[in-house]
Each structure stands twice: as C-alpha cells, then as structure tokens.
Amino acid sequence: MVEEKKFYTCRNDIAFKEVFMEEKNSDLLKALLESILDIKIKNIKYLNLEKNNGNIHIKRKHFDFHIKTDTENIHIEVNSEMKPYVRPRNASYIFNAYSSVVLRGEEYTEDIKFIQINFNYKMSKKDKSIRIYTLSDEERKKYVNNLFIYEFNMEYFKELWYSNKKRNR
C-alpha cells in the first residue's frame, strides 16, 4: 500500500512560512519582494508575528509574515479565501504597525515605508491582477506618503503559472 502524502502549496500560510521564514531561504524572500515591489533590499530582519494589544476585547494581531528591511516594514498576509472580514482585518494589522512608530516626544518621519502584501485566493478572475492602495483623497492627494497595500489576485497568477502564458505589463 502506497502512503499518500498531503501536498501543501503556498496558498496555505503554513507552507508559505515554511518556505520563506527559513533564514536559509532569505534569498528567495528577497528575490520575491524585490520583484513585486520593484525595490532593492540589502538586509532582511524577521520580526515577531504576534502583536499583543493589552485589551482582552480587541482581537490579538497574528501576522502571517512580518519583516523589516533597511527602508521598509513589510507585512505579508496569505488569504486562502476572500471573506467579508479579510480586508478590514488586514488593514487593522498594517494600521496598527504604522501607528506604533508614532511615539510621544519623537519627531515623526516618513523615512520608513509600511507595506502590506496580500496574496488573495478565491478572488474573481475579473478583478485586477495587482491593486495598490494608498491613503489619498478624491483628487488623489496623498494623506500619508509611506503606507501602501499591495493586493495580488492569486487566481490570475495561478492561471498564468499553469498555462505558461506571459504576463502583460
């Protein structure tokens, strides 16, 4: 009798973490981030995934992935389904991280970019492949210059991978 092993893809956040949270694979993580964010990364520091809030009535934040580079604070979320709570929950993670650097008595700076990357599965194939959100008004005037949310429609990329098509840029 042949034992069937369960096969995990990076659609599962545990599999994603197993691949990319290993320091021996930091070159893979660096290549992924440099490719999708169009940046150069010198150093990567893996940060704690738990963010306690001190209030039992507020949901504890547990990030899928949290790293810091020389100029970015990056959160990555792998969302296997697009439930109504996914975007507000993910936004609370990045807003919490952003607000934690504004401390009393310190001069505020926008030198560090706060980036959240959401790899979303089970989105409509009609949705854009990549969407980048910023805080701005109706005239696109930015409210802050250093907060970005990248949303990747993984159904689009899954189709690309399995069809061997090239992505149009």
Backbone as a printed PyTorch tensor [residue, N CA C, xyz], in Angstrom:
tensor([[[  0.8420,  -1.1850,   0.0000],
         [  0.0000,   0.0000,   0.0000],
         [  0.8830,   1.2430,   0.0000]],

        [[  0.6270,   2.1630,  -0.9000],
         [  1.3910,   3.3990,  -1.0220],
         [  0.7480,   4.4600,  -0.1450]],

        [[  1.5670,   5.0370,   0.7070],
         [  1.0570,   6.1040,   1.5830],
         [  1.0170,   7.4030,   0.8060]],

        [[ -0.1510,   8.0440,   0.8140],
         [ -0.2910,   9.3100,   0.1250],
         [  0.0680,  10.4450,   1.0740]],

        [[  0.9920,  11.2750,   0.6450],
         [  1.3750,  12.4210,   1.4610],
         [  0.5510,  13.6240,   1.0470]],

        [[  0.1970,  14.4290,   2.0220],
         [ -0.5470,  15.6460,   1.7430],
         [  0.3990,  16.6560,   1.0930]],

        [[ -0.0600,  17.3070,   0.0440],
         [  0.7430,  18.2770,  -0.6830],
         [  0.2560,  19.6810,  -0.3310]],

        [[  1.1480,  20.5040,   0.1620],
         [  0.7950,  21.8700,   0.5270],
         [  1.3350,  22.8450,  -0.5100]],

        [[  0.5490,  23.8300,  -0.8360],
         [  1.0060,  24.9030,  -1.7080],
         [  1.1680,  26.1530,  -0.8470]],

        [[  1.6970,  27.1930,  -1.4190],
         [  1.8490,  28.4410,  -0.6650],
         [  0.5220,  29.1700,  -0.5170]],

        [[ -0.5720,  28.5610,  -0.9770],
         [ -1.9020,  29.0890,  -0.6890],
         [ -2.1970,  28.9340,   0.7960]],

        [[ -1.5490,  27.9890,   1.3760],
         [ -1.6550,  27.7230,   2.8050],
         [ -0.5680,  28.5450,   3.4990]],

        [[ -0.9390,  29.3970,   4.4500],
         [  0.0720,  30.2620,   5.0680],
         [  1.1550,  29.4750,   5.7980]],

        [[  0.8350,  28.2710,   6.2610],
         [  1.8560,  27.4560,   6.9300],
         [  2.9370,  27.0700,   5.9330]],

        [[  2.5330,  26.6520,   4.7350],
         [  3.5090,  26.3020,   3.7010],
         [  4.3250,  27.5280,   3.2880]],

        [[  3.6470,  28.6640,   3.1380],
         [  4.3430,  29.9070,   2.7870],
         [  5.4260,  30.2310,   3.8200]],

        [[  5.0560,  30.1060,   5.0900],
         [  6.0100,  30.3890,   6.1700],
         [  7.1590,  29.3910,   6.1770]],

        [[  6.8600,  28.1230,   5.9240],
         [  7.9090,  27.0950,   5.9100],
         [  8.9610,  27.3970,   4.8590]],

        [[  8.5320,  27.9230,   3.7320],
         [  9.4760,  28.2470,   2.6630],
         [ 10.2040,  29.5600,   2.9480]],

        [[  9.4540,  30.6140,   3.2100],
         [ 10.0390,  31.9500,   3.2410],
         [ 10.5380,  32.4100,   4.6080]],

        [[ 10.1480,  31.7660,   5.6990],
         [ 10.6310,  32.2030,   7.0080],
         [ 11.9360,  31.5420,   7.4120]],

        [[ 12.3990,  30.6200,   6.6420],
         [ 13.6900,  29.9860,   6.9090],
         [ 14.7940,  30.9410,   6.4820]],

        [[ 15.6800,  31.2680,   7.4040],
         [ 16.7530,  32.1980,   7.0530],
         [ 17.6160,  31.6870,   5.9160]],

        [[ 17.7180,  30.3600,   5.7870],
         [ 18.4980,  29.7960,   4.6820],
         [ 17.8330,  30.0870,   3.3340]],

        [[ 16.5380,  30.4510,   3.3480],
         [ 15.8100,  30.8020,   2.1310],
         [ 15.6080,  32.3080,   1.9880]],

        [[ 16.3450,  33.0860,   2.7460],
         [ 16.1380,  34.5360,   2.6980],
         [ 16.4120,  35.1020,   1.3080]],

        [[ 17.2410,  34.4210,   0.5250],
         [ 17.4790,  34.8770,  -0.8470],
         [ 16.2120,  34.7460,  -1.6980]],

        [[ 15.3920,  33.7130,  -1.4310],
         [ 14.1130,  33.5580,  -2.1380],
         [ 13.1490,  34.6790,  -1.7590]],

        [[ 13.0770,  34.9650,  -0.4590],
         [ 12.2160,  36.0370,   0.0170],
         [ 12.6630,  37.3740,  -0.5670]],

        [[ 13.9440,  37.6060,  -0.5380],
         [ 14.4960,  38.8500,  -1.0800],
         [ 14.1510,  38.9850,  -2.5660]],

        [[ 14.3240,  37.9160,  -3.3290],
         [ 14.0120,  37.9490,  -4.7650],
         [ 12.5200,  38.2040,  -5.0000]],

        [[ 11.6670,  37.5530,  -4.2120],
         [ 10.2220,  37.7580,  -4.3400],
         [  9.8580,  39.2140,  -4.0670]],

        [[ 10.3320,  39.7540,  -2.9510],
         [  9.9930,  41.1300,  -2.5750],
         [ 10.5610,  42.1490,  -3.5600]],

        [[ 11.8010,  41.9570,  -3.9760],
         [ 12.3940,  42.8940,  -4.9370],
         [ 11.6280,  42.8870,  -6.2550]],

        [[ 11.1540,  41.7130,  -6.6500],
         [ 10.4180,  41.5910,  -7.8980],
         [  9.0570,  42.2700,  -7.8220]],

        [[  8.2930,  42.0070,  -6.7720],
         [  6.9270,  42.5410,  -6.7390],
         [  6.8590,  43.9930,  -6.2830]],

        [[  7.8400,  44.4370,  -5.5070],
         [  7.8140,  45.8210,  -5.0170],
         [  8.7200,  46.7490,  -5.8290]],

        [[  9.5180,  46.1770,  -6.7250],
         [ 10.4560,  46.9370,  -7.5480],
         [ 11.3900,  47.7860,  -6.6760]],

        [[ 12.0250,  47.1110,  -5.6940],
         [ 12.9550,  47.7590,  -4.7790],
         [ 14.2260,  46.9240,  -4.6900]],

        [[ 15.2600,  47.4750,  -4.0960],
         [ 16.4890,  46.7410,  -3.7880],
         [ 16.5550,  46.5850,  -2.2760]],

        [[ 16.8290,  45.3680,  -1.8230],
         [ 16.8890,  45.0710,  -0.3950],
         [ 18.3020,  44.6330,  -0.0400]],

        [[ 18.8780,  45.2760,   0.9750],
         [ 20.2050,  44.8740,   1.4580],
         [ 20.0700,  43.8560,   2.5840]],

        [[ 19.2980,  44.2080,   3.6020],
         [ 19.1610,  43.3590,   4.7880],
         [ 17.7060,  43.0620,   5.0800]],

        [[ 17.4660,  41.8410,   5.5680],
         [ 16.1300,  41.4350,   5.9990],
         [ 16.2120,  41.0060,   7.4530]],

        [[ 15.2980,  41.5300,   8.2660],
         [ 15.2080,  41.1320,   9.6660],
         [ 13.8130,  40.5640,   9.8970]],

        [[ 13.7580,  39.3240,  10.3640],
         [ 12.4870,  38.6820,  10.6590],
         [ 11.9810,  39.1950,  12.0090]],

        [[ 10.7330,  39.6430,  12.0500],
         [ 10.1550,  40.2110,  13.2610],
         [  9.0960,  39.2860,  13.8570]],

        [[  8.7590,  39.5490,  15.1020],
         [  7.7500,  38.7720,  15.8210],
         [  6.4130,  38.8220,  15.0860]],

        [[  5.7380,  37.6850,  15.0150],
         [  4.4580,  37.6100,  14.3160],
         [  3.2670,  37.9430,  15.2010]],

        [[  3.4780,  37.9930,  16.5080],
         [  2.3990,  38.2930,  17.4520],
         [  2.4400,  39.7550,  17.8520]],

        [[  1.2920,  40.3820,  17.8870],
         [  1.1970,  41.7650,  18.3630],
         [  0.1020,  41.8090,  19.4110]],

        [[  0.5010,  41.7980,  20.6700],
         [ -0.4710,  41.8980,  21.7620],
         [ -0.9370,  43.3400,  21.8760]],

        [[ -2.1540,  43.5070,  22.3460],
         [ -2.6900,  44.8630,  22.4040],
         [ -3.0420,  45.3260,  23.8130]],

        [[ -3.0070,  44.4350,  24.7970],
         [ -3.2900,  44.8360,  26.1730],
         [ -4.7570,  45.0150,  26.4950]],

        [[ -5.6510,  44.6470,  25.5800],
         [ -7.0850,  44.7880,  25.8090],
         [ -7.7530,  43.4820,  25.3910]],

        [[ -8.4000,  42.8000,  26.3310],
         [ -8.9960,  41.4920,  26.0310],
         [-10.1700,  41.5790,  25.0660]],

        [[-10.7160,  42.7660,  24.8530],
         [-11.8580,  42.9360,  23.9590],
         [-11.4410,  43.2130,  22.5130]],

        [[-10.1560,  43.4020,  22.2970],
         [ -9.6460,  43.6700,  20.9510],
         [ -8.8820,  42.4450,  20.4730]],

        [[ -9.1410,  42.0510,  19.2230],
         [ -8.5060,  40.8710,  18.6480],
         [ -6.9820,  41.0260,  18.6210]],

        [[ -6.3010,  40.0000,  19.0850],
         [ -4.8360,  39.9650,  19.0020],
         [ -4.4490,  39.8700,  17.5300]],

        [[ -3.4140,  40.5750,  17.1500],
         [ -2.9450,  40.5360,  15.7750],
         [ -1.9120,  39.4220,  15.6490]],

        [[ -2.1240,  38.5460,  14.6900],
         [ -1.1640,  37.4840,  14.3970],
         [ -0.8800,  37.5350,  12.9050]],

        [[  0.2810,  38.0750,  12.5720],
         [  0.6440,  38.2550,  11.1760],
         [  1.0940,  36.9310,  10.5770]],

        [[  0.8640,  36.7700,   9.2800],
         [  1.4340,  35.6170,   8.5860],
         [  2.9390,  35.8040,   8.4570]],

        [[  3.3410,  37.0370,   8.2060],
         [  4.7540,  37.3080,   7.9540],
         [  5.0360,  38.7670,   8.2860]],

        [[  6.1140,  39.0440,   8.9770],
         [  6.4630,  40.4110,   9.3470],
         [  7.9850,  40.5450,   9.2820]],

        [[  8.4430,  41.4130,   8.4110],
         [  9.8880,  41.6270,   8.2780],
         [ 10.1880,  43.1090,   8.1800]],

        [[ 11.4400,  43.4090,   8.3770],
         [ 11.9170,  44.7810,   8.2510],
         [ 13.1500,  44.7590,   7.3620]],

        [[ 13.2100,  45.7020,   6.4360],
         [ 14.3970,  45.8830,   5.6040],
         [ 15.0160,  47.2130,   6.0210]],

        [[ 15.9610,  47.6830,   5.2590],
         [ 16.6020,  48.9550,   5.5800],
         [ 15.6110,  50.1260,   5.5400]],

        [[ 14.6440,  50.0620,   4.6370],
         [ 13.7340,  51.1940,   4.4590],
         [ 12.2540,  50.8160,   4.4580]],

        [[ 11.9400,  49.5380,   4.7390],
         [ 10.5510,  49.1050,   4.7230],
         [ 10.2210,  48.2440,   5.9360]],

        [[  8.9780,  48.3710,   6.3710],
         [  8.3770,  47.4880,   7.3610],
         [  7.2930,  46.7560,   6.5820]],

        [[  7.4500,  45.4360,   6.3860],
         [  6.5900,  44.6990,   5.4600],
         [  5.8110,  43.6140,   6.1920]],

        [[  4.5050,  43.6090,   5.9540],
         [  3.6200,  42.5500,   6.4410],
         [  3.1400,  41.7890,   5.2130]],

        [[  3.0890,  40.4860,   5.3120],
         [  2.5420,  39.6670,   4.2320],
         [  1.4170,  38.8320,   4.8200]],

        [[  0.2990,  38.8410,   4.1340],
         [ -0.8380,  38.0220,   4.5240],
         [ -1.2130,  37.1070,   3.3620]],

        [[ -1.3820,  35.8370,   3.6610],
         [ -1.8490,  34.8600,   2.6820],
         [ -3.2930,  34.5600,   3.0390]],

        [[ -4.2040,  34.9230,   2.1520],
         [ -5.6330,  34.7690,   2.4040],
         [ -6.1940,  33.7020,   1.4700]],

        [[ -6.5350,  32.5450,   2.0220],
         [ -6.9970,  31.4370,   1.1920],
         [ -8.4080,  31.6550,   0.6610]],

        [[ -9.1500,  32.5770,   1.2620],
         [-10.4910,  32.9170,   0.8030],
         [-10.7310,  34.3990,   1.0270]],

        [[-11.5730,  34.9860,   0.2050],
         [-11.9050,  36.4000,   0.3570],
         [-13.2540,  36.5460,   1.0610]],

        [[-13.2170,  36.3890,   2.3570],
         [-14.4030,  36.5850,   3.2000],
         [-14.5750,  38.0870,   3.4470]],

        [[-15.7760,  38.5300,   3.8430],
         [-16.0070,  39.9670,   4.0710],
         [-15.0740,  40.5900,   5.1220]],

        [[-14.5690,  39.8210,   6.0670],
         [-13.7170,  40.3670,   7.1240],
         [-12.2340,  40.4750,   6.7420]],

        [[-11.8220,  39.9080,   5.6220],
         [-10.3950,  39.8220,   5.2940],
         [ -9.7470,  41.1960,   5.1380]],

        [[-10.3250,  42.0570,   4.3280],
         [ -9.7010,  43.3730,   4.1090],
         [ -9.6820,  44.2300,   5.3770]],

        [[-10.7960,  44.3500,   6.1220],
         [-10.7220,  45.1300,   7.3660],
         [ -9.7220,  44.5490,   8.3710]],

        [[ -9.6660,  43.2260,   8.4870],
         [ -8.6990,  42.6030,   9.4050],
         [ -7.2710,  42.9170,   8.9680]],

        [[ -6.9850,  42.7440,   7.6790],
         [ -5.6380,  43.0240,   7.1870],
         [ -5.2750,  44.5020,   7.3490]],

        [[ -6.2370,  45.3770,   7.1000],
         [ -5.9840,  46.8110,   7.2770],
         [ -5.6570,  47.1180,   8.7350]],

        [[ -6.3320,  46.4510,   9.6640],
         [ -6.0460,  46.6990,  11.0860],
         [ -4.6050,  46.3250,  11.4200]],

        [[ -4.0620,  45.3030,  10.7590],
         [ -2.6750,  44.8970,  11.0110],
         [ -1.6920,  45.9910,  10.5930]],

        [[ -1.8520,  46.4930,   9.3790],
         [ -0.8820,  47.4800,   8.8880],
         [ -1.0740,  48.8240,   9.5930]],

        [[ -2.3210,  49.2020,   9.9000],
         [ -2.5580,  50.4550,  10.6160],
         [ -1.9810,  50.3870,  12.0260]],

        [[ -2.0920,  49.2290,  12.6570],
         [ -1.5360,  49.0440,  13.9880],
         [ -0.0140,  49.1950,  13.9540]],

        [[  0.6170,  48.5880,  12.9820],
         [  2.0800,  48.6940,  12.8440],
         [  2.4830,  50.1360,  12.5630]],

        [[  1.7300,  50.7970,  11.7010],
         [  2.0200,  52.1850,  11.3490],
         [  1.9080,  53.0880,  12.5720]],

        [[  0.8320,  52.9180,  13.3330],
         [  0.6200,  53.7850,  14.4950],
         [  1.6370,  53.5360,  15.6000]],

        [[  2.2270,  52.3590,  15.6180],
         [  3.1700,  52.0420,  16.6920],
         [  4.5030,  52.7760,  16.5770]],

        [[  4.7890,  53.4000,  15.4420],
         [  6.0530,  54.1360,  15.3060],
         [  5.9130,  55.6150,  15.6250]],

        [[  4.6820,  56.0810,  15.7840],
         [  4.4690,  57.4790,  16.1230],
         [  4.4300,  57.5590,  17.6460]],

        [[  5.5460,  57.9460,  18.2250],
         [  5.6800,  57.9660,  19.6720],
         [  5.7480,  59.3980,  20.1920]],

        [[  5.2520,  59.5960,  21.3950],
         [  5.2640,  60.9160,  22.0100],
         [  6.7040,  61.3870,  22.1740]],

        [[  6.9290,  62.6340,  21.8470],
         [  8.2420,  63.2380,  22.0370],
         [  9.2110,  62.9860,  20.8990]],

        [[  8.8490,  62.1310,  19.9640],
         [  9.7390,  61.8740,  18.8370],
         [  9.2260,  62.6110,  17.6090]],

        [[ 10.1450,  63.0510,  16.7990],
         [  9.7560,  63.7400,  15.5780],
         [  9.2940,  62.7140,  14.5570]],

        [[  8.1260,  62.9250,  13.9820],
         [  7.5740,  61.9840,  13.0090],
         [  8.3610,  62.0670,  11.7100]],

        [[  8.5800,  60.9210,  11.1130],
         [  9.2620,  60.8640,   9.8270],
         [  8.5690,  59.8540,   8.9270]],

        [[  8.6610,  60.0580,   7.6370],
         [  8.1060,  59.1090,   6.6740],
         [  9.2250,  58.3610,   5.9500]],

        [[ 10.3670,  58.2140,   6.6150],
         [ 11.5140,  57.5390,   6.0140],
         [ 11.2810,  56.0450,   5.8240]],

        [[ 10.5380,  55.4380,   6.7170],
         [ 10.2550,  54.0080,   6.6280],
         [  8.9210,  53.8150,   5.9140]],

        [[  8.9130,  52.9720,   4.8810],
         [  7.6670,  52.6440,   4.1930],
         [  6.9970,  51.4770,   4.9100]],

        [[  5.6950,  51.5780,   5.0870],
         [  4.9020,  50.4900,   5.6430],
         [  4.1380,  49.8540,   4.4940]],

        [[  4.4410,  48.6000,   4.2720],
         [  3.8780,  47.8890,   3.1250],
         [  3.2000,  46.6220,   3.6010]],

        [[  1.9920,  46.4450,   3.1360],
         [  1.3230,  45.1690,   3.3670],
         [  1.1150,  44.5210,   2.0090]],

        [[  1.4710,  43.2440,   1.9330],
         [  1.2750,  42.4670,   0.7220],
         [  0.2360,  41.3990,   1.0420]],

        [[ -0.8630,  41.4200,   0.3060],
         [ -1.9240,  40.4360,   0.4940],
         [ -1.9700,  39.5270,  -0.7260]],

        [[ -1.6570,  38.2550,  -0.5150],
         [ -1.8010,  37.2460,  -1.5580],
         [ -3.1830,  36.6330,  -1.3620]],

        [[ -4.1330,  37.0150,  -2.2140],
         [ -5.5320,  36.6420,  -2.0370],
         [ -5.9680,  35.5720,  -3.0330]],

        [[ -6.4760,  34.4880,  -2.5010],
         [ -7.0390,  33.4180,  -3.3140],
         [ -8.5610,  33.5170,  -3.2910]],

        [[ -9.1630,  32.8950,  -4.2580],
         [-10.6170,  32.8580,  -4.4300],
         [-11.2060,  34.2400,  -4.6690]],

        [[-10.4510,  35.0770,  -5.3500],
         [-10.9920,  36.3400,  -5.8390],
         [-11.5750,  36.0750,  -7.2210]],

        [[-12.3700,  36.9680,  -7.7030],
         [-12.9190,  36.8380,  -9.0430],
         [-11.7940,  36.9840, -10.0640]],

        [[-11.8550,  36.1990, -11.1080],
         [-10.8580,  36.3140, -12.1740],
         [-10.9880,  37.6420, -12.9070]],

        [[-12.1250,  38.3130, -12.7230],
         [-12.3430,  39.6220, -13.3490],
         [-11.6150,  40.7390, -12.5990]],

        [[-11.2700,  40.5000, -11.3220],
         [-10.5480,  41.5140, -10.5500],
         [ -9.1540,  41.7140, -11.1450]],

        [[ -8.6270,  42.9010, -10.9520],
         [ -7.2830,  43.1890, -11.4460],
         [ -6.2770,  42.2050, -10.8390]],

        [[ -5.1950,  41.9620, -11.5550],
         [ -4.1680,  41.0400, -11.0560],
         [ -3.4460,  41.6320,  -9.8520]],

        [[ -3.1580,  42.9210,  -9.9150],
         [ -2.4880,  43.6090,  -8.8050],
         [ -3.1860,  44.9440,  -8.5900]],

        [[ -3.4590,  45.2330,  -7.3430],
         [ -4.0460,  46.5200,  -6.9870],
         [ -3.1840,  47.1080,  -5.8750]],

        [[ -2.8610,  48.3870,  -5.9770],
         [ -2.0640,  49.0600,  -4.9510],
         [ -2.9240,  50.1550,  -4.3350]],

        [[ -3.0860,  50.0690,  -3.0130],
         [ -3.8880,  51.0330,  -2.2790],
         [ -2.9730,  51.9950,  -1.5200]],

        [[ -3.3710,  53.2540,  -1.4890],
         [ -2.7030,  54.2610,  -0.6720],
         [ -3.7880,  55.0690,   0.0300]],

        [[ -3.4070,  55.8780,   0.9910],
         [ -4.3570,  56.7870,   1.6300],
         [ -4.2910,  58.1200,   0.8960]],

        [[ -5.3750,  58.4290,   0.1840],
         [ -5.4170,  59.6940,  -0.5450],
         [ -6.8610,  60.1570,  -0.6520]],

        [[ -7.0290,  61.3990,  -1.0430],
         [ -8.3800,  61.9460,  -1.1620],
         [ -8.9330,  61.7320,  -2.5730]],

        [[-10.1110,  62.2770,  -2.8120],
         [-10.7650,  62.0830,  -4.1160],
         [ -9.9680,  62.6910,  -5.2720]],

        [[ -9.0750,  63.6330,  -4.9710],
         [ -8.2290,  64.2230,  -6.0120],
         [ -6.8610,  63.5410,  -6.0720]],

        [[ -6.7490,  62.4240,  -5.3780],
         [ -5.5280,  61.6120,  -5.3040],
         [ -4.3630,  62.3090,  -4.6030]],

        [[ -4.6840,  63.2960,  -3.7650],
         [ -3.6600,  63.9060,  -2.9430],
         [ -3.4060,  62.9760,  -1.7610]],

        [[ -2.1370,  62.6120,  -1.5840],
         [ -1.8070,  61.6400,  -0.5410],
         [ -1.9670,  62.2470,   0.8460]],

        [[ -2.5440,  61.4330,   1.7190],
         [ -2.7070,  61.8060,   3.1210],
         [ -1.4220,  61.5020,   3.8760]],

        [[ -0.8450,  60.3480,   3.5910],
         [  0.4890,  59.9760,   4.0750],
         [  1.2440,  59.4140,   2.8820]],

        [[  2.5500,  59.5290,   2.9170],
         [  3.3640,  59.1310,   1.7700],
         [  4.0220,  57.7670,   1.9110]],

        [[  3.8560,  57.1300,   3.0550],
         [  4.6440,  55.9240,   3.2960],
         [  3.8260,  54.6990,   3.7080]],

        [[  2.5670,  54.6320,   3.3010],
         [  1.7310,  53.4750,   3.6240],
         [  1.1330,  52.9290,   2.3310]],

        [[  1.3870,  51.6370,   2.0630],
         [  0.9510,  51.0060,   0.8170],
         [  0.4050,  49.6120,   1.1060]],

        [[ -0.6640,  49.2690,   0.4110],
         [ -1.2080,  47.9170,   0.4860],
         [ -1.2330,  47.3620,  -0.9340]],

        [[ -0.5230,  46.2680,  -1.1290],
         [ -0.4970,  45.5790,  -2.4170],
         [ -1.4070,  44.3610,  -2.3100]],

        [[ -2.3390,  44.2580,  -3.2340],
         [ -3.2560,  43.1320,  -3.2300],
         [ -3.0630,  42.3440,  -4.5290]],

        [[ -2.6710,  41.0860,  -4.3780],
         [ -2.4160,  40.2230,  -5.5250],
         [ -3.5590,  39.2190,  -5.6700]],

        [[ -4.1740,  39.2100,  -6.8330],
         [ -5.2200,  38.2420,  -7.1440],
         [ -4.5300,  36.9600,  -7.5900]],

        [[ -4.3900,  36.0290,  -6.6830],
         [ -3.6240,  34.8220,  -6.9580],
         [ -4.3220,  33.8970,  -7.9480]],

        [[ -5.6220,  34.0620,  -8.1650],
         [ -6.3060,  33.2700,  -9.1920],
         [ -5.7550,  33.6330, -10.5640]],

        [[ -5.4690,  34.9040, -10.7770],
         [ -4.8680,  35.3680, -12.0310],
         [ -3.4860,  34.7420, -12.2100]],

        [[ -2.6690,  34.8040, -11.1640],
         [ -1.3060,  34.2830, -11.2730],
         [ -1.2880,  32.7580, -11.3520]],

        [[ -2.2150,  32.1090, -10.6730],
         [ -2.3130,  30.6550, -10.7400],
         [ -2.5920,  30.2360, -12.1860]],

        [[ -3.4890,  30.9450, -12.8440],
         [ -3.8020,  30.6530, -14.2450],
         [ -2.5770,  30.8850, -15.1230]],

        [[ -1.8280,  31.9410, -14.8470],
         [ -0.5930,  32.2080, -15.5990],
         [  0.4110,  31.0670, -15.4410]],

        [[  0.6070,  30.6200, -14.1990],
         [  1.5890,  29.5710, -13.9270],
         [  1.2370,  28.2820, -14.6460]],

        [[ -0.0320,  27.9200, -14.6010],
         [ -0.4320,  26.6380, -15.1620],
         [ -0.6430,  26.6740, -16.6640]],

        [[ -0.7200,  27.8450, -17.2630],
         [ -0.9210,  27.9390, -18.7070],
         [  0.3680,  28.2930, -19.4480]],

        [[  1.4180,  28.6320, -18.6950],
         [  2.7020,  29.0600, -19.2730],
         [  2.5820,  30.3180, -20.1210]],

        [[  1.5680,  31.1350, -19.8460],
         [  1.4230,  32.4030, -20.5500],
         [  2.3860,  33.4150, -19.9520]],

        [[  2.6220,  34.4880, -20.6640],
         [  3.4350,  35.5960, -20.1710],
         [  2.5040,  36.6870, -19.6690]],

        [[  2.9180,  37.3280, -18.5850],
         [  2.1310,  38.4270, -18.0130],
         [  2.3790,  39.6850, -18.8240]],

        [[  1.3110,  40.3800, -19.1780],
         [  1.4400,  41.6690, -19.8550],
         [  1.7100,  42.7370, -18.8320]],

        [[  2.6920,  43.5450, -19.0580],
         [  2.9960,  44.6280, -18.1120],
         [  2.5750,  45.9470, -18.6780]]])
